[in-house]
């Protein structure tokens, strides 16, 4: 039987996790000398509040190898012939896939690790397709090939309110951060080919809103899009406005709104949010 493991950066709702019996492995959050397991010891909402109120810059880390070994072992204990597909956040954002790969070596020929090259709902699309194919009786290698074909169709747009957190996280230089604060730069980043890239360098919120509106228009115009992820850091007003606009024009599209995982919060910072969709997401329905 095929089983699925993913991590807590994946934007799955409780119903999806329960329906497909998906095993979640927690990333780690470090703050004030303590380590917390994401979604177990600390929620995304609690982490968001820390970002807003504390001066110390928290950090995150991939799950420990021991956590992956325990997750894999718990599945194999119940199903000794299990085949496990382990799907994780883009390697450019986290070392989670690498740790999962090392852990998988303890279970020869039973585990396939997939770097989603995406994040949040983008990773969810791959997880959900895996679950649906497995439920339909597809073979392991067929599923892996389908996932590889789906990865390039994931679109991730990360809207940044300011560059302070990208600078703190080493994703942008201090000089870039200083210049951006002077000219009120509000960039839009993308995940493409497992790279985090500056796609649009917007001068102010008005220009950023134009990019946002164009992306929403592209989603509405594409009949193949059936699911859109709208994760946010602290303020959900913008993603709820986007969801309302999409649903008014395309009531057939599911919009998934939730706090983003702590790992992505550290890139986006307060006021940040993302628009995520797959250009072939009709195949999930």
N, C-alpha and C positions, 0 to 999 in steps of 0.2 A: 504494500500500500504506500502511496505517496503522501508525505507529510510536509508541511510548510513551516519554516522558521523565518522570522523577520525581526526587526529591532524597533525600539520605541520612537524613532524618528518618523516611522511610517504613519501616514494619516488615514488610519482605519477607524471606523466607528465600532462601538461595542457589539452591534448586531453582526457585522461582518466577521469580527474575530470569533464570535461564538458559532456562527453558522458554519464556518470552514475550519474550526478548531485550530486556529493559527497560534503557534507558540511565539510569544514575544520575549525578546532579550533586551534588558535595560542598558542604555548608555549611563555614564556616570557624570555627576555634577559635583564640582569641588568649590567650596566656599567657606571662608573663615576657618580653614584647617580641617574641615569635615568633608566626607565624601557621601553623596546621596545617590541612590539608584533612581533613575528617571522613571516617573509614573508609579513608583513603589514608595519611596521615602519622600519624594517631592513631586508635585504636579507642575504642569506647564504654567498654570496660573500663578502658583507660588513663586516659580522662577521668574516670571514676568514682573511680579511685585518686587523681587530682589533687585532686578535691573533698574527699576524705577526709583528705588528708595535708598540703596546702599552705594557707598562710594567705591568700595573694593570691587574689582573686576573679577567676576566668577569665571571658572573655566569648565570645560566638559571633556570627557574622554570616552573612547570606545568601550564596550563591555570587556570585562576580563576574559581571558581564554578559559578560565575555570567556569565562568557563567555559560559560555557556549558549550563546553564539554558537558556540563550538567543538563543543559537543554536537550542536546542530542541524545545523551544517555537515557534521559527520562522517556523519550520517544521509543528508543530501541528496546528498553526494558519491557515496554508494553507490546511492541511489535518487532521482534528480532530480525525480520526480513524487510524492515522499513527502508524506503528510499526517501531521502530528505532533500528538499530544495530550499536553500537558505539565501534569502534575497535581502539586499541591504543598501543603505544610503550610499551615494556617490563617494568614491574613494578620495576625490578632491576635497570633500568636506569632512571626512572622518576615516580613521583606520579600521573601521568596523569590519569591512569585507576581508581585510588582511588577517585580522585576528580570527575571524570565522574560518578562513582557509587553513590556518595553522591548526586550529582545534579539530577541523574535519579530518585531518591526517590521522587522527587516532581511531577513525572508523573507516578503514579502507573500502572504497567502492560503494559506500552507502550515502555519501553526501555530495551534492553539487552546490557550490557557492556562486551566487550571481551578484556582480556589482551592477546595481540598477542604473548607474550613471545619472541618477535623478535624486529626488528628495520628496518627503511628505506624500502628497497624493500621487505624485509621479511613481514612486516606489509601490504605492498601493495598487496602481493599475496592473503592475506585473504580478503582484501577489494574488489579486483577484482572478486574473486570467489563468494563473497556475492552478488555483483552486478549482476553477470551472473546467479546465481541461482534465485535471485529475479525476474530478467527479464524473466526467464523461468517459473515462477509461483510457485516456491517451497514454502512450508510452513515455517514459522519462525523457529520452532523447528528442522525441517529437515536441515535448513541452519546452525543453531548453532551446530548441531552434526557434520556436514561436516567440519566446521571450526575447531572443537576440534580434528578431525582426521587429519587435515592438519598441525596443529601446530608442531608436532614432526618432520615433513619432511622439515622444514625450516632449512637451514644451513647458519650461519653467521660467517664469519671469519674477524676479525678486525686486521689489520696490523699496528703495532705501530713503529714509527721511534725512539722515545725515551720515557722514562717513566715519564718525568717531569710532564706532564699533568695528568697522573693517580695518581701521588703523590699529586699534588695540589688538585685534586678532591677527595682525600681520598680513592682511589681504590687500592693504593699500598703504602707501608710504606716508610718513608724517607730512612731507611736503605737499602731497596730493590732498591730504586731509585739511591742511591749512588753506590751500588755494580754494578748495571746494567750499569752505566756510565763508570765505570772502565773497565768492560769486554765487553763493546759495545753490551749489550743485546738489541735485537730487537724482542720483543715477538709477538706472534700471539694469540689473544684472541678469544674465542667463546662465543656465547649465547646458553646455553643448560639448559633446565628445569628452565627457568627464572633466571639463574645465569650467571654472567660474569666470565669466567674462563680462566686462563692461559693454553692454549692448547699446544703451542710450545714455548720454550725459546731458541731463535736463537742467536748464537754468530756471530753477524755481518750481513750485508746485503746479502752476498752470501748465507749463510745458510737459511735466510728468503726467498730468491728467490727460493730455492729448494722446500720449503713448498708451496709457491705460484704456482710453476709449477705443483706440484702434484695435487693440488686442481683443477687447470685448466684441467689437464688430466682426472681427475675424472668426471668433468662436460662434457667434450667432449665425454667420453665413455658411459655416461648415456643417452640413447635415450629418457628418460622421461623428461629430463631438456629442457625447451623451453624458459626460461627467466632468465637472470642474472643481478642483480643489482651491479653496480660498483660506489658507492659513494666515494668521496674524500674530503679532507680538503682544500688543497690549490694548489697542483700540480697534474694535471690530466695525466701526461705523462705515469705513470705506468698503470693506469686503461685503457688508450687507447691502450697500448701495449697488455694488456690482452684481450681486446675486439677484437683486430685485429687477435690475435691467435685463439680465439674461433670461430670467423666468418669465418676464412679461412678453418677450419676443419668442422664447423657446421653452415652453412649459415642459417639454420632454427631456430637458437637461437636468440632471441631478447636481446640485451645488452642495459641497461639503465644507462647512465653516467650522473652524476650531483653532485653538491656540496652536502655534507652531512649536516644534520640539525645541528644547533649550539649545541644542547645537546650532540650529538655524537662527534662533534669537540672537546669538552672539555675533552673527554676521549682519543681520538686518538692523538690530538695535530698536529702541522705542520708536513707535510710529511706523515700523516696517510691516509689510505684508507681501503675499505672493499670489500670483495667478498661475494655476497649473492645469494642464489638460493634455489629453492624448488625441492626436488627429485621427486615430482609428478606434476611439473608445466605444463605438457602436457595437464592437465585437464582444463587449462585456455584458451585453444585455440581450 
